[in-house]
Structures are given as C-alpha cells and as structure tokens.
Amino acid sequence: MLFVAICDDKPEGLALRLETRSAHLAWIEMLGPVIKAAGPFVGADGQPNGSMIILEAENESACGALLSADPYALKGLFAQVSIRPWRWLIKNPEA
C-alpha cells in the first residue's frame, strides 16, 4: 500500500535541515524501492521548509515506523507529520 507523508519543518529549521541532509539522503537511498518519490517543499525564498515522501508500507503503522527512522525526524526537524494512504492512478510507472 502507498502512503504520502507530508512533513512540515519547525520554524527556523533550515540550518538543521541542511546539516542533516546527507544523512537523510543516505536513509532515502537505503530504503531503495520502498521510496516511490520524495522531495522538499520550498518557501517563497526558494529554501526547503518541509518534505513530501511517497512510500510503500504494509500499513500506516509500518509507514510511521519507517518515517521515525528518518534522520530529519530523529533530529527533531519536523513540527508535524501527516501520513495518508494514497492510490497512484496517473502516470504510475508500475501500473
């Protein structure tokens, strides 16, 4: 099952995001095909201020467990995380 995680950074989180970025990208890479798409949200200034991750997991609890291992989450970057089940209908390369 697919899930979309919307992760909003805490205010003034840019420095923490930048210093943790390489560990976060290594974590994304380690998950391999579990991650279907991912990238940052950006503010009007063009700077990242959150993340969107589409991933495959057995259920919402398993998805949350995966996300809790994200170095961004471990460092306390996120003000809030929303997880929603998602059905990929348009331009799904696996369909």
Backbone as a chain_set.jsonl record, in Angstrom:
{"seq": "MLFVAICDDKPEGLALRLETRSAHLAWIEMLGPVIKAAGPFVGADGQPNGSMIILEAENESACGALLSADPYALKGLFAQVSIRPWRWLIKNPEA", "coords": {"N": [[0.838, -1.161, 0.0], [0.457, 2.266, -0.699], [1.651, 5.33, 0.74], [1.468, 8.798, 1.5], [3.605, 11.031, 2.961], [3.523, 14.047, 4.556], [5.633, 16.368, 5.662], [6.208, 18.921, 7.785], [8.564, 21.391, 8.4], [9.961, 22.655, 11.473], [9.7, 26.082, 12.51], [12.445, 28.132, 11.61], [14.063, 25.975, 10.962], [15.885, 25.543, 8.94], [18.762, 25.502, 9.085], [19.229, 23.151, 10.588], [18.055, 21.284, 8.855], [19.789, 21.497, 6.637], [22.252, 20.667, 7.729], [21.702, 18.043, 8.294], [21.041, 16.869, 5.956], [22.657, 15.131, 4.257], [22.691, 12.703, 5.688], [19.955, 12.179, 5.715], [19.464, 11.819, 2.941], [21.018, 9.527, 2.522], [19.558, 7.717, 4.055], [17.151, 7.671, 2.598], [18.129, 6.532, 0.217], [18.943, 4.032, 1.196], [16.508, 2.796, 1.687], [15.662, 2.079, -0.801], [13.55, 0.616, -3.233], [11.264, 1.012, -1.701], [10.771, 3.67, -1.396], [8.962, 5.736, -3.412], [8.78, 8.299, -4.456], [10.18, 11.455, -3.608], [10.846, 14.61, -2.058], [11.693, 18.069, -1.32], [9.514, 20.595, 0.081], [9.291, 24.013, -0.809], [9.776, 27.388, 0.226], [8.673, 30.807, -0.422], [11.083, 32.033, -0.658], [12.595, 30.184, -1.907], [13.914, 28.315, -0.395], [14.178, 25.107, 1.241], [11.487, 23.85, 3.239], [10.116, 21.75, 4.264], [9.035, 18.33, 3.703], [7.973, 15.945, 1.251], [7.135, 12.635, 1.019], [6.622, 9.742, -0.759], [5.814, 6.52, -0.108], [6.01, 2.936, 0.13], [4.32, 0.71, 2.218], [3.25, -1.786, 4.561], [1.117, -1.052, 6.21], [-0.365, 1.823, 7.893], [0.876, 2.081, 10.38], [3.323, 0.73, 9.999], [4.38, 2.398, 8.065], [4.678, 4.768, 9.556], [6.604, 3.861, 11.367], [8.797, 3.472, 9.66], [9.208, 6.143, 8.834], [9.894, 7.322, 11.245], [12.509, 6.676, 11.534], [13.877, 8.335, 9.881], [16.585, 10.51, 9.494], [16.03, 13.288, 9.656], [13.676, 13.3, 11.199], [14.656, 12.06, 13.516], [16.401, 14.017, 14.441], [14.65, 15.957, 15.168], [13.523, 17.796, 13.368], [10.964, 18.155, 12.253], [7.879, 19.876, 12.598], [5.369, 18.867, 12.359], [3.93, 15.815, 11.146], [2.099, 14.356, 8.627], [0.392, 11.508, 7.629], [-0.955, 9.833, 4.929], [-2.992, 7.4, 3.287], [-2.573, 6.487, -0.13], [-3.481, 6.337, -3.562], [-1.989, 5.601, -6.518], [-2.8, 6.64, -9.545], [-2.454, 8.076, -11.956], [0.01, 8.21, -14.422], [1.588, 6.176, -13.281], [4.44, 4.348, -13.142], [4.571, 1.669, -12.562], [2.177, 0.549, -13.136]], "CA": [[0.0, 0.0, 0.0], [1.231, 3.502, -0.764], [1.332, 6.406, 1.666], [2.135, 10.079, 1.313], [3.952, 11.704, 4.207], [3.753, 15.484, 4.453], [6.426, 16.701, 6.849], [6.433, 20.367, 7.883], [9.685, 21.744, 9.267], [9.779, 23.647, 12.521], [10.226, 27.401, 12.128], [13.893, 28.276, 11.792], [14.668, 24.653, 10.856], [16.719, 25.413, 7.745], [20.137, 25.088, 9.424], [19.174, 21.739, 10.968], [17.799, 20.532, 7.621], [20.992, 21.476, 5.803], [23.308, 19.875, 8.352], [21.265, 16.645, 8.37], [20.63, 16.474, 4.608], [23.375, 13.969, 3.705], [22.194, 11.508, 6.388], [18.593, 11.952, 5.222], [19.555, 11.249, 1.594], [21.519, 8.154, 2.671], [18.421, 6.931, 4.543], [16.263, 7.501, 1.435], [18.801, 5.582, -0.677], [18.943, 2.726, 1.844], [15.174, 2.204, 1.584], [15.523, 1.558, -2.161], [12.256, 0.707, -3.92], [10.185, 1.39, -0.784], [10.513, 5.074, -1.694], [8.481, 5.908, -4.783], [9.116, 9.672, -4.831], [10.434, 12.276, -2.424], [11.467, 15.895, -2.324], [11.353, 19.116, -0.36], [8.685, 21.752, -0.199], [10.115, 25.225, -0.733], [9.065, 28.619, 0.509], [8.772, 31.887, -1.402], [12.505, 32.356, -0.787], [13.258, 29.087, -2.61], [14.578, 27.434, 0.569], [13.332, 24.0, 1.688], [10.818, 24.053, 4.529], [9.346, 20.551, 4.558], [9.29, 17.202, 2.809], [6.914, 15.029, 0.85], [7.693, 11.319, 0.719], [5.658, 8.704, -1.13], [6.471, 5.257, 0.172], [5.204, 1.725, 0.209], [4.389, 0.039, 3.508], [2.153, -2.724, 4.791], [0.003, -0.307, 6.8], [0.03, 3.146, 8.365], [1.826, 1.918, 11.496], [4.626, 0.407, 9.416], [4.838, 3.625, 7.424], [5.137, 5.644, 10.626], [7.86, 3.323, 11.901], [9.849, 3.817, 8.698], [9.447, 7.586, 8.879], [10.525, 7.699, 12.516], [13.95, 6.426, 11.397], [14.455, 9.378, 9.031], [17.44, 11.393, 10.284], [15.341, 14.546, 9.932], [12.779, 13.053, 12.333], [15.479, 11.773, 14.693], [16.992, 15.281, 14.904], [13.587, 16.85, 15.613], [13.284, 18.857, 12.395], [9.577, 18.331, 11.842], [6.852, 20.391, 13.504], [4.277, 17.897, 12.269], [3.968, 14.854, 10.046], [0.792, 13.806, 8.282], [0.507, 10.309, 6.786], [-2.245, 9.498, 4.327], [-2.961, 6.385, 2.239], [-2.622, 7.126, -1.449], [-3.592, 5.443, -4.712], [-1.297, 6.2, -7.659], [-3.564, 6.301, -10.736], [-1.996, 8.764, -13.162], [1.439, 8.09, -14.737], [2.256, 5.219, -12.402], [5.29, 3.512, -13.99], [4.416, 0.258, -12.203], [0.828, 0.077, -13.496]], "C": [[0.894, 1.238, 0.0], [0.717, 4.532, 0.232], [2.084, 7.653, 1.248], [2.363, 10.667, 2.697], [4.236, 13.166, 3.887], [4.406, 15.899, 5.774], [6.735, 18.194, 6.827], [7.568, 20.639, 8.861], [9.248, 22.706, 10.359], [10.261, 24.994, 12.002], [11.721, 27.462, 12.448], [14.623, 26.94, 11.704], [15.66, 24.5, 9.716], [18.135, 24.936, 8.073], [20.182, 23.609, 9.798], [18.945, 20.861, 9.744], [19.083, 20.414, 6.81], [22.095, 20.625, 6.421], [22.974, 18.384, 8.408], [20.977, 16.064, 6.985], [21.346, 15.222, 4.098], [22.933, 12.675, 4.383], [20.783, 11.165, 5.933], [18.624, 11.303, 3.839], [20.088, 9.819, 1.617], [20.399, 7.23, 3.149], [17.447, 6.647, 3.403], [16.848, 6.434, 0.505], [18.755, 4.164, -0.104], [17.588, 2.026, 1.705], [14.876, 1.679, 0.184], [14.124, 1.715, -2.718], [11.064, 0.994, -3.006], [9.776, 2.84, -1.044], [10.129, 5.196, -3.16], [8.794, 7.292, -5.32], [9.34, 10.44, -3.532], [11.05, 13.592, -2.865], [11.001, 16.927, -1.332], [10.264, 20.049, -0.863], [9.608, 22.96, -0.085], [9.22, 26.433, -0.481], [9.243, 29.633, -0.602], [10.225, 32.282, -1.648], [13.295, 31.27, -1.514], [13.96, 28.096, -1.693], [13.635, 26.31, 1.009], [12.75, 24.267, 3.076], [9.932, 22.876, 4.923], [9.67, 19.477, 3.545], [7.987, 16.516, 2.435], [7.596, 13.724, 0.453], [6.538, 10.388, 0.386], [6.377, 7.379, -0.943], [5.482, 4.123, 0.279], [5.424, 1.071, 1.564], [3.163, -0.851, 3.656], [0.902, -2.026, 5.318], [0.53, 1.025, 7.351], [1.033, 3.067, 9.517], [3.225, 1.615, 10.99], [5.226, 1.62, 8.719], [5.395, 4.584, 8.474], [6.446, 5.178, 11.238], [9.025, 3.631, 10.971], [10.219, 5.288, 8.804], [10.135, 8.025, 10.166], [12.028, 7.466, 12.493], [14.64, 7.438, 10.489], [15.348, 10.264, 9.908], [16.828, 12.761, 10.564], [14.429, 14.393, 11.149], [13.585, 12.83, 13.61], [16.109, 13.035, 15.282], [15.94, 16.301, 15.338], [13.269, 17.987, 14.663], [11.805, 19.161, 12.19], [8.678, 18.865, 12.951], [5.669, 19.447, 13.526], [4.467, 17.031, 11.046], [2.558, 14.317, 9.859], [1.014, 12.638, 7.332], [-0.871, 9.977, 6.264], [-2.067, 8.385, 3.307], [-3.177, 7.052, 0.888], [-2.689, 6.058, -2.538], [-3.02, 6.175, -5.923], [-2.003, 5.754, -8.931], [-2.952, 6.865, -12.016], [-0.469, 8.656, -13.27], [2.211, 7.227, -13.759], [3.119, 4.293, -13.262], [5.158, 2.016, -13.705], [3.064, -0.312, -12.608], [0.825, -0.566, -14.881]], "O": [[1.955, 1.25, 0.623], [-0.476, 4.601, 0.527], [3.19, 7.581, 0.713], [1.436, 10.786, 3.499], [5.084, 13.478, 3.05], [3.81, 15.795, 6.847], [7.447, 18.671, 5.943], [7.543, 20.179, 10.002], [8.296, 23.468, 10.195], [11.14, 25.045, 11.143], [12.181, 26.901, 13.443], [15.687, 26.779, 12.301], [16.227, 23.421, 9.542], [18.652, 24.047, 7.396], [21.084, 22.891, 9.367], [19.57, 19.81, 9.609], [19.419, 19.325, 6.344], [22.805, 19.926, 5.698], [23.871, 17.554, 8.553], [20.696, 14.871, 6.868], [20.694, 14.331, 3.554], [22.813, 11.647, 3.717], [20.448, 9.99, 5.782], [17.894, 10.344, 3.588], [19.658, 8.986, 0.819], [20.302, 6.088, 2.699], [16.972, 5.522, 3.254], [16.133, 5.536, 0.06], [18.549, 3.204, -0.846], [17.53, 0.8, 1.616], [13.931, 0.911, 0.003], [13.561, 2.809, -2.689], [9.956, 1.2, -3.499], [8.604, 3.198, -0.931], [10.89, 4.802, -4.043], [9.046, 7.449, -6.515], [8.763, 10.115, -2.495], [11.692, 13.675, -3.912], [10.042, 16.709, -0.592], [10.11, 20.265, -2.065], [10.592, 22.928, 0.654], [8.07, 26.485, -0.917], [9.891, 29.351, -1.61], [10.562, 32.803, -2.711], [14.502, 31.401, -1.719], [14.547, 27.127, -2.175], [12.431, 26.529, 1.138], [13.409, 24.822, 3.955], [9.094, 22.998, 5.817], [10.478, 19.682, 2.64], [7.026, 16.508, 3.205], [8.524, 13.719, -0.356], [5.588, 10.262, 1.159], [7.424, 7.141, -1.545], [4.286, 4.324, 0.489], [6.56, 0.897, 2.007], [2.165, -0.679, 2.955], [-0.219, -2.356, 4.933], [1.726, 1.307, 7.278], [1.937, 3.897, 9.613], [4.203, 2.173, 11.487], [6.435, 1.843, 8.777], [6.473, 5.149, 8.288], [7.3, 5.993, 11.587], [10.107, 4.005, 11.422], [11.398, 5.638, 8.859], [10.882, 9.004, 10.166], [12.75, 7.998, 13.336], [15.862, 7.403, 10.343], [14.907, 10.723, 10.961], [17.088, 13.339, 11.619], [14.411, 15.255, 12.028], [13.233, 13.354, 14.667], [16.327, 13.112, 16.491], [16.282, 17.381, 15.819], [12.794, 19.037, 15.095], [11.438, 20.317, 11.975], [8.704, 18.382, 14.083], [5.04, 19.243, 14.564], [5.07, 17.436, 10.053], [1.91, 13.88, 10.811], [1.738, 12.763, 6.344], [-1.831, 9.851, 7.025], [-1.107, 8.403, 2.537], [-3.879, 8.058, 0.783], [-2.04, 5.015, -2.447], [-3.51, 7.238, -6.305], [-1.832, 4.613, -9.36], [-2.938, 6.192, -13.047], [0.25, 8.972, -12.323], [3.365, 7.519, -13.445], [2.572, 3.517, -14.045], [5.582, 1.189, -14.512], [2.819, -1.508, -12.45], [-0.22, -1.02, -15.348]]}, "num_chains": 1, "name": "protein.A"}
